[in-house]
Amino acid sequence: MASGADPCQCGGVTVPIERTTLGSGYDRETCWVHARVGIHPSADDGAPRFVTTLQRLDLSGSDVFGPIHSMSAPSWDGPWTTPYRQEGFTWPEQGRTVCDFWPIWHEHSQTLLGTGHTVTYTDGVVDATKPRRTAYAVHRPESDSWSPARLLEMGDGPTFFRSGAGCAQWVERDDGDILLPVYFGVGRMASTVVRCRFDGETLRRVEYGSTHSTDIGRGLYEPSLIAYQGRHFLTLRNDEGGYLAVSEDGLQYADPIPWRFDDGSELGSCNTQQHWIVLADGPWLVYTRHGRDNDHVSRHRAPLLMARLDTDRLVLLRESEQVVIEERGAGLGNFGTCQGPDGTAYVMASEWMQNSGPARDAARTRLAATASPEQIAEWEASRHGCEICERFGSDNTIWLARVG
């Protein structure tokens, strides 16, 4: 366990950031990914409990995830329990499991509710011919465990055959209803926000909002939502750049616009997620982007950065940008955020020990100058780019930053 403080001065805005680590699980075959934290404010006889979910990635494949695990602590900086497997998140006979899970506190039901979606594997590979469904589960503080996962009914028809709330940050309305972002489709994807009702056990669909996509790349997907001063801000992933859409009611959104800084330049966050935190001065976007001397990181997915949203002009203030979690060669892109008490927020990420970026290409070129085709093939099959991450210091550390 390690921690440190880093009060940053950016454009006249000082935002203190403290960081701690929760260990690592890297063995050159697997590593921990999808680490996200939620807070149960009164789990331990009225005291808060920080609850993290995470799962192991098979480094030899693409998005091949193991079962959900959980760990918890009485404080953000520990002591943390050892991760232990949650049995109710897999359907072994179907080759199906839950991934992209995210725990968020639901005030109306006094429940820590986690949402994600299912993935099915055939012969160890993601099977896009099988349905994908939004999955959810409830944290049980008395046993510090999760209920078996259940599936959200989306209705009949082919539209939502492959849909889910993977890596989705949702918002609770004043009446307790949940505004849950989901994305759907095969090949080119679209996103919408679904109003759901949750009674502490069952999540039920009430209505759908507007649907948004683009002809660029794979469309708009992995949406995340925040509400601030009566407006709703939806950030969306795209292969060539992130997008922002705004709504008054949280369901009907204006056409998405590309993310830009206040100087007119593009954000540069391509083919990866963005999520939100809200501090005393308003919403901040947390993201990754190119242009940070990070060409060696796959898809430029580190460091994790944040910048404040100008809610009038709908741009990010470039001078406010600062590092939340440093880059050490591995990606930090599949991260999570969590609102804390008294204007604080938390950002969690685990170092993803795969690398398919330019640095790996360069390493392969160097190897090809002296190695045989068989040696190159063996290197490709066994190392998964992890040596690039290792060279810059990554070891699958799980980072948790307290912001504000």
QUIJO-V960120 format. One line per field, one symbol per residue. phi: phi as a letter, one per 30 degrees, with the letter a starting at -180 (. if undefined). psi: psi as a letter, one per 40 degrees, with the letter a starting at -180 (. if undefined). burial: 1 if it has 16 or more other ideal C-beta (glycine too) atoms within 10 Angstrom, else 0. A space follows every 10 residues. Layout:
# QUIJO-V960120
phi->???
psi->???
burial->???
This chain:
# QUIJO-V960120
phi->.bbacbdccb hiccbdbcbb bcjabdbicb adbhdbcbcc dbdchjcdbd bccaaccddd cchccdddcb bbadbdcjdc ddebdcdccb bedcicbcbh dbdbdcddch bdccbaacbc cbhibecddc dcbdcbacdc ddchbcdedb cddcjdjdec ebblcdhccc bcdddjdccc dbbajbiccb bbccdbcbcj bccbdcaccd cbaaddhcic ahdbbbcahi bbbccbdbdc ldbbbbbdci cccdedbddb dddjdddicc hadbbbbccd ckdbccabad ichbddcehh daddcbbddd dddhbcdedd dadcbdcbjc dbddcbbadc dhicbbbbac dddbbbcedd dddddddddb cdeddddddd dcchiddddd ecjdbieccb cccj
psi->hiiiighhhh fehhhhhiii ieaifheedi ihifhiiihh efdgfeiihh hhiiiihhee ahfhiaihii iiieidfahi ihhihhdeei gdeefiihif ihhhhhddef hhhhiaiihh hhfeihheei ihihiiihhg ddefiiiiii hhheiiiedf dgiifhfhhi hhideeihhh hiiiihchii iihhhihhee dhhhhdiiai hhaiehbeah ifiiiiihfe ihhhiiiide iiihiiidee dhiihiiihi ieeeiidfhh fiiiaiihad eaihhhiiii efffeehhff fiihiiihhh edefihhdee hihdhihfdi iedgaiihha ifeiiihhii hhfihfaddd ddddddddde iidddddddd dddfeddddd deeiffhhih hhh.
burial->0000000101 0010101111 1111110001 1111111111 0010000111 1111111110 0001111111 1110011101 0010010011 0000011111 1111110110 1111111111 1000010001 0111111110 1001111011 0101000001 0111111111 1100001111 1111100011 1111110100 0010100110 0111001111 1111111000 0111111100 1111101001 1010010011 1100011111 1111111110 0011111110 0101011111 1111111110 0001111101 1111101111 1111111111 0001111111 1111101011 0010000000 0000000010 0011111111 0101111111 1111
